[in-house]
């Protein structure tokens, strides 16, 4: 699997980060997903970056 936190471990993960999350004013920790791998990459239809094109 490609998940960062396996579904069966979400509750344990949230319990472990709760102390840190409770000290982060204005920040909400909300699990989401699953997200497909391509959701982390730019669209292929997006124009090429001038910086990358010059490489």
N, C-alpha and C positions, 0 to 999 in steps of 0.2 A: 503494500500500500504506500501511497504518497502522503498520507496525513502526517501532520506535525505532532498531533496528539491522537492516539487511537481512541475510537469512540468509547471503548470500555474503560478508558483511563481519564476521561474528561472530568468526572467528579473528583477524583484524586488530584488531578492537575489544579482544578479551581480551589480546592482546599489548601493546597501547598502554596499557591500564589496569593491567597486571601490576605495574609498579613501585609504583604507589600502593596497589593492593590488598595487596601483600606487606607494606606498612608498617602496615596497619590490623589490629591485633591483635584476634582474635576475630570478624573479619568475613569472610564467604565471598562471593565474587562468582560467582554462578551464573546463566547465561543461562536464560531460560524463555520459553515462548510457542510459537506466537503466542497472544495473548490477544484475545478479541473486544472491540470498543470499549466495549460496555456493562459490562464488568467493572470499569471505573473510575468508575462512577456508583452512587449509592445505589439500593436497590430502590425501585420505585414503590409497593410494598406497605408500606413502612416509614411509620410515622406521621410527619406533618409536624412539623418542628422548631418549637417555640414561637417561637424567634427569627425564623425565616423567615416563619412565619404572621403575625407582628405587623407585618411590613414592608408 
